[in-house]
Amino acid sequence: MAKKLGLNQVVAGEMLGLSRGAVQYWESDLRPVPRAVELTCQELLRRWKQRPEYGPVTLLYSGGPASLVDSRPSGDLVLRCEPHPDNESALRRVVRLSETVNLFMPLIVDDDGTAVWAGPELLHECEERKSAIRKQSGLKPSRSDAAGLSDFFRGLSPSAVTKPTGPAN
């Protein structure tokens, strides 16, 4: 983790609540890295990847639950994959899509396929962004917006009617 983040052993140790020596032993393979420390490092790396400028990333989403998509004549599940230069671009896209499409389980992955944003964490980030947009425009947050985002993360369709008109940007 320290090398990927460009941290020295002292800073990495401080982030983990450990000594520089412990980090040094693990990096030199003198001692195995305890599982708890390994998992903590993975989580710190994932959070680091959630910075707005981190990228490139790919947004993955479907326009509805598999049960709705399976009713297509071909029976194929349609999963959309959109490359984005960074998280900021992908997050803005999720917020825009949530206004016009019945999104189903969107997630943002990095170039090796590791999830950077997913589930409740992505839901919360989108709700925060929508709230900020409403504050800037002088509108009150809508309960239906938050409920709609919650529904698509639970795999429920917010409504039986699809709202999109025209191409999505």
C-alpha positions as CSV (number, residue, x, y, z in Angstrom):
1,M,0.0,0.0,0.0
2,A,2.7,2.5,1.0
3,K,4.4,2.2,-2.4
4,K,1.2,2.5,-4.4
5,L,0.3,5.7,-2.4
6,G,3.8,7.1,-2.5
7,L,4.1,7.0,1.3
8,N,7.2,6.4,3.3
9,Q,7.3,3.7,6.0
10,V,6.9,6.3,8.8
11,V,3.7,7.8,7.3
12,A,2.3,4.4,6.4
13,G,2.9,3.2,9.9
14,E,1.2,6.3,11.4
15,M,-1.9,5.7,9.1
16,L,-2.1,2.1,10.4
17,G,-1.3,3.0,14.0
18,L,1.9,0.9,13.8
19,S,5.7,1.6,13.9
20,R,7.9,2.2,11.0
21,G,9.7,-1.0,11.9
22,A,6.6,-3.2,11.5
23,V,6.0,-1.7,8.1
24,Q,9.7,-2.3,7.2
25,Y,9.5,-6.0,8.3
26,W,6.4,-6.6,6.2
27,E,7.7,-4.8,3.1
28,S,11.0,-6.9,3.3
29,D,9.0,-10.1,3.7
30,L,10.7,-10.8,7.1
31,R,7.3,-11.2,8.7
32,P,4.0,-12.1,7.1
33,V,1.5,-9.2,7.0
34,P,-1.4,-10.0,9.5
35,R,-4.7,-10.4,7.7
36,A,-6.3,-7.4,9.7
37,V,-3.4,-5.1,8.5
38,E,-3.8,-6.4,4.9
39,L,-7.5,-5.7,4.9
40,T,-6.9,-2.2,6.5
41,C,-4.4,-1.5,3.7
42,Q,-6.9,-2.5,1.1
43,E,-9.5,-0.2,2.5
44,L,-7.1,2.7,2.8
45,L,-6.2,2.2,-0.9
46,R,-9.8,2.0,-1.9
47,R,-10.6,5.3,-0.1
48,W,-7.6,6.9,-1.7
49,K,-9.0,5.8,-5.1
50,Q,-12.2,7.6,-4.3
51,R,-10.6,11.0,-4.8
52,P,-12.4,13.0,-7.5
53,E,-9.3,13.2,-9.6
54,Y,-8.5,9.5,-9.5
55,G,-8.8,7.7,-12.9
56,P,-9.3,6.4,-15.4
57,V,-12.4,4.6,-14.1
58,T,-15.3,2.8,-15.7
59,L,-19.0,3.2,-14.8
60,L,-21.0,0.0,-15.0
61,Y,-24.8,0.0,-14.8
62,S,-28.0,-1.6,-16.1
63,G,-31.2,0.2,-17.0
64,G,-33.3,-2.0,-14.8
65,P,-33.3,-5.2,-12.7
66,A,-32.4,-8.4,-14.4
67,S,-36.1,-9.5,-14.3
68,L,-37.1,-6.6,-16.5
69,V,-34.1,-6.9,-18.8
70,D,-34.7,-10.7,-19.1
71,S,-38.1,-10.0,-20.7
72,R,-36.3,-8.7,-23.9
73,P,-36.8,-11.0,-26.9
74,S,-33.1,-12.0,-26.9
75,G,-33.0,-12.8,-23.1
76,D,-29.7,-11.0,-22.9
77,L,-28.8,-8.9,-19.9
78,V,-27.7,-5.4,-21.0
79,L,-24.8,-4.0,-18.9
80,R,-23.5,-0.6,-19.9
81,C,-19.8,0.2,-19.6
82,E,-18.7,3.8,-19.8
83,P,-15.1,4.9,-19.5
84,H,-14.5,8.1,-17.6
85,P,-11.2,10.0,-17.1
86,D,-11.8,10.3,-13.4
87,N,-14.2,9.7,-10.5
88,E,-15.7,13.2,-10.7
89,S,-16.8,12.6,-14.3
90,A,-18.3,9.1,-13.4
91,L,-20.1,10.4,-10.3
92,R,-21.6,13.3,-12.2
93,R,-22.9,10.8,-14.8
94,V,-24.5,8.6,-12.1
95,V,-26.3,11.7,-10.7
96,R,-27.5,12.6,-14.2
97,L,-28.6,9.1,-15.1
98,S,-30.5,8.8,-11.9
99,E,-32.7,11.6,-13.1
100,T,-33.7,9.9,-16.3
101,V,-33.0,6.1,-16.1
102,N,-34.1,3.4,-13.7
103,L,-30.5,2.6,-12.8
104,F,-29.8,-0.8,-11.3
105,M,-26.8,-1.4,-9.2
106,P,-24.3,1.1,-10.7
107,L,-20.7,0.7,-9.7
108,I,-17.5,2.5,-10.6
109,V,-14.4,0.3,-11.1
110,D,-10.7,1.1,-11.8
111,D,-8.6,-0.2,-14.6
112,D,-8.1,-3.6,-13.0
113,G,-11.8,-4.1,-12.3
114,T,-11.6,-3.3,-8.6
115,A,-14.7,-1.6,-7.2
116,V,-14.0,2.0,-6.2
117,W,-17.6,3.1,-5.6
118,A,-20.5,0.8,-5.1
119,G,-23.6,0.1,-3.0
120,P,-24.7,2.3,-0.1
121,E,-21.5,4.3,-0.3
122,L,-22.2,5.3,-3.9
123,L,-25.8,6.0,-3.0
124,H,-24.7,8.3,-0.2
125,E,-22.3,10.2,-2.5
126,C,-25.0,10.7,-5.1
127,E,-27.5,11.9,-2.6
128,E,-24.9,14.4,-1.2
129,R,-24.2,15.7,-4.7
130,K,-27.9,16.0,-5.5
131,S,-28.5,17.9,-2.3
132,A,-25.6,20.2,-3.1
133,I,-27.1,20.9,-6.5
134,R,-30.5,21.6,-5.0
135,K,-29.0,24.0,-2.4
136,Q,-27.1,25.9,-5.2
137,S,-30.2,26.2,-7.2
138,G,-32.3,27.2,-4.2
139,L,-34.5,24.1,-4.3
140,K,-35.4,22.0,-1.3
141,P,-34.2,18.4,-1.3
142,S,-36.9,16.0,-2.5
143,R,-37.7,12.9,-0.5
144,S,-38.7,11.2,-3.7
145,D,-35.2,11.7,-5.1
146,A,-33.5,10.0,-2.2
147,A,-36.1,7.3,-2.2
148,G,-35.6,6.7,-5.9
149,L,-31.8,6.3,-5.4
150,S,-32.4,4.0,-2.5
151,D,-34.7,1.9,-4.6
152,F,-32.3,1.3,-7.5
153,F,-29.5,0.3,-5.0
154,R,-31.9,-2.3,-3.5
155,G,-32.6,-3.6,-6.9
156,L,-36.1,-2.2,-7.1
157,S,-37.4,-0.1,-9.9
158,P,-38.5,3.3,-8.6
159,S,-41.4,3.3,-11.0
160,A,-42.9,1.0,-13.6
161,V,-42.5,3.7,-16.2
162,T,-39.1,4.5,-17.7
163,K,-38.5,8.3,-17.9
164,P,-35.8,8.8,-20.5
165,T,-36.5,10.8,-23.5
166,G,-33.6,11.4,-26.0
167,P,-30.0,10.3,-25.7
168,A,-28.4,10.2,-22.2
169,N,-25.2,12.2,-21.8
